[in-house]
Amino acid sequence: MKRGIRIGLAVLMIVSVIALALSGCAKEEAPAPVTPTPVTPTPVTPTPVKPTPVAPTPAEPEVFDWKMTSYFPEAFHFVQADKHFIELVEDMSGGRIQLGWFPVGALVGTYELLDAAGKGTVEVCGEWPTTWGGTNRGFELLGSTQMLMNSPDMQIWYFAGGGLEIGQELYARYNTKWFTHAPPTSEGGFWTNQLVEHPADLAGLKIRLSGAVSGAVLEALGATPISLAGGEIYTAMERGTLDACEYSSPCVDLTMGFHEVAKYRITPGWYQTSCTCGQMVNMDKWNELPDDLQAIWETAAHATYLWYYTKGHHDNAAALEAFKEAGVITTTYTPEDIKLLQDLAWPEMVKLAEESEDYARILKHMIAFLKDMESWKTEMGTFGWGQVLEEYPAIP
């Protein structure tokens, strides 16, 4: 019995070993295929990309390339005002205005400047208003007055008293836009080669002088007024064609060399106690300028006026010293002399007022301005800027 049990266990063990061997030798079965679950992609909305704005290329600004002819030869002191104005207007406009400068005579002569500006032959012409007195007597007063206004009076009248607008209205009739940018100070007096101490000493002399009223006064004194362009005066004095001359303030006369051809001066310059020079812009060309360039032009003209006004007064003192060093002898009219000259001048102003509506209108405006300023001038006394007149021309 026990032996049978042992045989049965042995057989069972052998069968188990064979079964294990057979299972180890058997091939591995391939795994069952897995069918993938389809994945639906989530749609992605693209983020819009804003294009970087590209600034448009700005159009090239229009450049106004003009010519400007002076009223003066290149060596004259006044030319500094022309060139200062040009520098300002070119800089302030960023180069949109370009002005080519020419001395008088290079493009047109002195007495053709008004016509050249009006026709546009030259875009900008320098000038002195009194030169055009033969065309319209109103111009006489815009350029100078005789013992009526002085330099500060005229400056205030132009820029605060309405004088500039009056001048621009008159010039507009001749197709020009007018600005004043070069104000001389009061005139320095006559240059002569014989001693003159009183008005009566002018009798018989041929004297270079401009202006209808001043010329009439000289004629009343027995002298002969001669009209002559500034650039011709030196030679005429040197050759003796003239006995005496005048042109402007001491600093201007110095650059003209009068101290080289004359020994004497008689002051003050009663024939031109106020003065201004300016520029005429062809009106059609002026209207082509955009508003900002017109404003720049006007500002540059006003700034140049102030610059030259102060410079002229400063340079006059140095000029007087130069005259002394050159041996020039200077004499001065007495108050009685000035009263005599005034009594000769003002009736001539009244005559012109009777002949010319524009002359009368402008003269009345000037007189009204001076009367308005009397109280302030009186209050300032010796700290003021000029005389308070005791009487005025009796304009009808």
VOGU-3710 file (C-alpha; in Angstrom, 3 decimals, decimal comma):
1> mkrgirigla> 0,000/0,000/0,000  2,683/2,411/0,889  4,657/1,336/-2,163  1,669/2,167/-4,419  1,316/5,560/-2,954  4,992/6,350/-3,655  4,662/5,162/-7,245  1,607/7,423/-7,740  3,389/10,482/-6,408  6,362/9,822/-8,628
11> vlmivsvial> 4,188/9,589/-11,711  2,432/12,797/-10,744  5,749/14,592/-10,395  6,946/13,367/-13,771  3,742/14,502/-15,448  4,057/17,963/-13,817  7,656/18,316/-15,017  6,708/17,335/-18,562  3,783/19,813/-18,495  6,012/22,616/-17,335
21> alsgcakeea> 8,548/21,830/-20,032  5,917/21,817/-22,711  4,451/25,103/-21,534  7,905/26,785/-21,635  8,461/25,636/-25,184  5,149/26,881/-26,407  5,107/30,111/-28,623  3,776/33,316/-27,091  0,487/34,316/-28,544  0,349/37,754/-30,280
31> papvtptpvt> -1,732/40,263/-28,373  -5,069/41,070/-29,800  -4,979/44,180/-32,032  -6,262/47,365/-30,404  -8,350/49,597/-32,577  -7,405/53,250/-31,777  -10,188/55,580/-30,794  -10,315/58,403/-33,368  -9,487/61,856/-31,867  -11,251/64,858/-33,305
41> ptpvtptpvk> -8,804/67,825/-33,294  -9,953/70,972/-31,499  -10,079/73,806/-34,067  -7,616/76,640/-33,287  -8,675/80,152/-34,194  -5,576/82,041/-35,341  -4,837/85,337/-33,516  -5,052/88,137/-36,079  -1,759/89,978/-36,551  -2,138/93,727/-36,997
51> ptpvaptpae> 0,224/95,066/-39,641  2,666/97,717/-38,412  1,484/101,005/-39,888  3,946/102,566/-42,281  3,993/106,369/-42,222  3,554/107,845/-45,673  6,601/109,579/-47,047  5,950/113,311/-46,589  5,891/115,384/-49,714  8,876/117,640/-50,198
61> pevfdwkmts> 7,950/121,169/-49,000  7,800/123,793/-51,694  10,813/126,078/-51,733  10,363/129,702/-52,759  13,623/130,715/-54,411  13,442/134,457/-55,016  15,710/137,369/-55,821  16,021/140,440/-53,604  17,649/143,600/-54,907  18,769/146,241/-52,467
71> yfpeafhfvq> 18,211/149,960/-52,665  21,887/150,402/-51,805  25,374/149,582/-53,097  27,050/146,714/-51,278  29,432/148,820/-49,165  26,656/150,898/-47,537  25,775/150,371/-43,876  22,105/149,723/-44,767  23,043/146,490/-46,496  23,541/144,950/-43,054
81> adkhfielve> 19,783/145,189/-42,535  19,064/143,431/-45,835  21,402/140,557/-45,028  20,200/140,248/-41,445  16,632/139,962/-42,718  17,598/137,314/-45,270  19,401/135,263/-42,625  16,390/135,407/-40,319  13,759/134,537/-42,894  15,771/131,643/-44,326
91> dmsggriqlg> 16,498/130,180/-40,884  12,986/130,657/-39,534  11,439/129,066/-42,628  13,727/126,035/-42,427  15,056/126,856/-45,870  11,621/127,010/-47,503  12,377/130,626/-48,429  15,628/131,315/-50,230  16,598/134,876/-51,155  19,418/135,693/-53,510
101> wfpvgalvgt> 20,662/139,203/-52,707  21,856/141,755/-55,283  23,113/145,334/-54,839  21,219/148,141/-56,536  22,043/148,337/-60,218  22,859/144,642/-60,614  19,288/143,837/-61,685  17,537/147,218/-61,925  18,428/150,821/-61,168  17,338/152,877/-58,175
111> yelldaagkg> 14,437/154,646/-59,825  13,029/151,471/-61,448  12,593/149,510/-58,219  8,911/150,292/-57,629  8,021/149,312/-61,180  10,157/146,150/-61,019  8,489/145,006/-57,800  4,986/145,730/-59,080  5,541/143,809/-62,318  7,384/140,951/-60,614
121> tvevcgewpt> 10,558/141,506/-62,625  12,266/141,044/-59,252  10,311/139,372/-56,450  11,615/141,650/-53,663  13,012/145,173/-54,009  14,517/147,312/-51,273  13,487/150,951/-51,255  13,132/154,316/-49,555  9,517/155,512/-49,808  10,311/159,168/-50,498
131> twggtnrgfe> 11,879/158,096/-53,803  8,382/157,485/-55,170  7,058/160,931/-54,178  6,757/161,883/-57,837  4,395/158,934/-58,343  2,279/159,672/-55,276  3,039/162,430/-52,774  1,896/160,179/-49,944  5,158/158,269/-50,249  7,055/161,407/-49,186
141> llgstqmlmn> 5,822/161,157/-45,604  6,291/157,409/-45,314  9,995/157,879/-46,004  10,754/160,991/-43,945  9,412/164,130/-42,332  10,954/167,560/-41,783  11,090/168,641/-38,122  7,785/166,886/-37,409  8,604/163,362/-36,228  11,895/161,992/-34,955
151> spdmqiwyfa> 13,082/158,372/-35,106  11,251/157,077/-31,989  8,089/158,903/-33,060  8,111/157,170/-36,416  8,872/153,769/-34,907  5,907/154,040/-32,530  3,657/155,425/-35,266  4,445/152,543/-37,602  4,043/149,670/-35,168  1,482/150,972/-32,668
161> gggleigqel> -0,106/154,018/-34,251  -1,379/152,491/-37,502  1,359/153,806/-39,782  2,356/150,422/-41,175  -1,193/149,660/-42,270  -1,430/153,067/-43,965  1,799/152,395/-45,826  0,747/148,898/-46,890  -2,549/150,214/-48,251  -0,697/152,747/-50,405
171> yaryntkwft> 1,851/150,254/-51,730  -0,876/147,707/-52,485  -2,150/150,070/-55,180  1,133/149,384/-56,998  0,804/145,605/-56,641  3,329/145,320/-53,829  3,284/144,147/-50,220  5,362/146,562/-48,157  7,359/146,115/-44,976  9,798/148,421/-43,241
181> happtseggf> 12,928/146,640/-42,045  15,762/149,203/-42,181  15,110/152,386/-40,186  17,875/154,973/-40,287  18,114/157,292/-37,328  17,649/161,014/-37,824  19,930/162,412/-40,529  23,411/163,594/-39,635  23,439/166,876/-41,551  25,054/168,410/-44,630
191> wtnqlvehpa> 28,657/167,759/-45,681  30,373/170,762/-47,252  33,757/172,063/-48,258  33,121/175,513/-46,874  32,143/176,458/-43,366  28,382/176,683/-42,832  27,114/178,016/-39,521  23,572/179,201/-40,365  20,939/178,470/-43,041  21,835/181,678/-44,888
201> dlaglkirls> 25,321/180,249/-45,528  23,781/177,622/-47,810  22,902/180,232/-50,444  24,524/179,590/-53,800  25,506/175,995/-53,053  24,604/172,979/-55,177  23,453/170,444/-52,613  22,511/166,806/-53,100  19,122/166,421/-51,390  15,957/164,365/-51,762
211> gavsgavlea> 12,355/165,226/-51,006  9,972/167,898/-52,281  9,636/169,844/-49,021  13,367/169,889/-48,260  14,142/170,932/-51,814  11,689/173,821/-51,601  13,341/175,013/-48,373  16,780/175,006/-50,029  15,436/176,981/-52,957  13,944/179,513/-50,560
221> lgatpislag> 17,423/179,867/-49,017  19,015/180,446/-52,420  20,594/176,987/-52,752  20,099/174,477/-55,572  18,881/170,977/-54,649  20,310/168,178/-56,795  18,731/164,720/-56,993  21,405/162,047/-57,197  21,518/158,324/-56,391  23,516/157,426/-53,295
231> geiytamerg> 26,256/155,587/-55,158  27,086/158,669/-57,242  27,490/161,212/-54,434  31,122/160,504/-53,474  32,401/161,022/-57,008  30,322/164,183/-57,468  31,773/165,669/-54,263  35,286/164,590/-55,218  35,008/166,263/-58,638  33,327/169,405/-57,311
241> tldaceyssp> 30,090/168,797/-59,194  28,405/169,176/-55,815  29,238/171,794/-53,183  27,482/169,907/-50,401  25,643/166,675/-49,847  23,649/164,568/-47,428  22,574/160,983/-47,409  21,755/159,504/-44,030  22,842/159,055/-40,427  26,510/159,302/-39,357
251> cvdltmgfhe> 27,175/155,545/-39,427  25,870/155,344/-42,995  27,767/158,459/-44,098  30,931/156,921/-42,692  30,624/153,866/-44,957  30,071/156,233/-47,892  33,372/157,982/-47,211  32,065/161,545/-47,059  34,748/162,475/-44,515  37,281/161,849/-47,285
261> vakyritpgw> 35,783/164,407/-49,687  34,382/167,078/-47,318  35,876/169,101/-44,485  32,762/170,310/-42,672  29,440/169,120/-41,283  26,461/171,237/-40,227  23,935/169,499/-37,970  21,237/168,428/-37,182  19,633/167,016/-40,322  16,494/169,152/-40,223
271> yqtsctcgqm> 15,481/167,972/-43,704  14,944/164,415/-42,473  14,352/164,141/-38,746  12,669/160,764/-39,181  13,257/158,143/-41,797  12,535/154,567/-42,754  13,568/152,222/-45,527  11,795/149,041/-46,459  11,106/146,331/-48,995  8,459/145,792/-51,643
281> vnmdkwnelp> 7,322/142,227/-52,380  5,477/141,587/-55,612  1,873/141,073/-54,501  1,233/138,061/-56,737  4,333/136,335/-55,349  3,353/137,298/-51,815  -0,037/135,656/-52,246  1,691/132,416/-53,274  3,260/132,074/-49,839  1,311/129,892/-47,374
291> ddlqaiweta> 0,096/131,549/-44,191  2,947/130,276/-42,017  5,607/131,654/-44,354  3,835/135,010/-44,552  3,859/135,139/-40,747  7,563/134,240/-40,693  8,330/136,960/-43,244  6,477/139,619/-41,274  8,139/138,583/-38,015  11,595/138,628/-39,606
301> ahatylwyyt> 10,974/142,114/-41,012  9,870/143,465/-37,620  12,798/141,820/-35,840  15,238/143,272/-38,364  13,724/146,719/-37,906  14,429/146,631/-34,170  17,896/145,135/-34,692  18,926/147,785/-37,201  17,321/150,649/-35,287  19,379/149,905/-32,175
311> kghhdnaaal> 22,521/149,101/-34,139  22,275/152,362/-36,067  22,111/154,483/-32,929  25,004/152,568/-31,402  27,166/152,850/-34,524  26,470/156,578/-34,883  28,526/157,328/-31,788  31,526/155,452/-33,193  31,100/157,260/-36,519  31,270/160,668/-34,859
321> eafkeagvit> 34,569/159,688/-33,249  35,867/158,608/-36,642  34,921/161,993/-38,110  36,833/163,780/-35,345  39,895/161,667/-35,984  39,658/162,529/-39,680  39,717/166,248/-38,812  36,115/167,011/-39,834  34,788/170,264/-38,303  31,170/170,110/-37,130
331> ttytpedikl> 28,918/173,100/-36,493  25,362/173,142/-35,117  22,309/175,208/-36,027  20,951/177,454/-33,295  17,347/177,112/-32,045  16,588/180,280/-34,017  17,948/178,633/-37,147  15,708/175,608/-36,624  12,665/177,844/-36,159  13,493/179,613/-39,421
341> lqdlawpemv> 13,809/176,318/-41,282  10,573/175,049/-39,750  8,747/178,198/-40,840  9,969/177,571/-44,386  9,165/173,847/-44,393  5,692/173,667/-43,001  3,963/175,918/-45,538  5,410/173,614/-48,197  3,835/170,659/-46,414  0,505/172,456/-46,452
351> klaeesedya> 0,866/173,045/-50,223  1,470/169,351/-50,836  -1,535/168,486/-48,673  -3,672/170,738/-50,834  -2,367/169,048/-53,984  -2,463/165,429/-52,831  -5,285/163,698/-50,996  -2,966/160,913/-49,835  -0,366/163,346/-48,546  -3,046/165,231/-46,613
361> rilkhmiafl> -4,542/162,035/-45,193  -1,209/160,687/-43,983  -0,037/164,029/-42,597  -3,260/164,469/-40,634  -2,850/160,987/-39,231  0,718/161,754/-38,136  -0,292/165,020/-36,481  -3,167/163,341/-34,623  -0,722/160,694/-33,391  1,761/163,303/-32,163
371> kdmeswktem> -0,964/165,173/-30,323  -2,081/161,955/-28,655  1,490/161,427/-27,417  1,939/164,954/-26,003  0,810/164,176/-22,462  3,198/161,249/-22,087  6,111/163,123/-23,653  5,482/166,056/-21,344  5,324/163,873/-18,266  8,624/162,151/-19,136
381> gtfgwgqvle> 10,340/165,501/-19,656  14,057/165,185/-20,228  13,775/161,400/-19,811  11,576/161,149/-22,885  12,427/160,745/-26,542  11,774/164,059/-28,257  10,236/167,461/-28,302  6,623/168,397/-27,820  5,862/170,749/-30,684  4,382/174,120/-29,882
391> eypaip> 2,608/174,221/-33,215  1,833/171,998/-36,190  1,364/172,471/-39,933  -2,068/174,005/-40,453  -3,581/171,329/-42,691  -6,994/172,382/-44,023
//
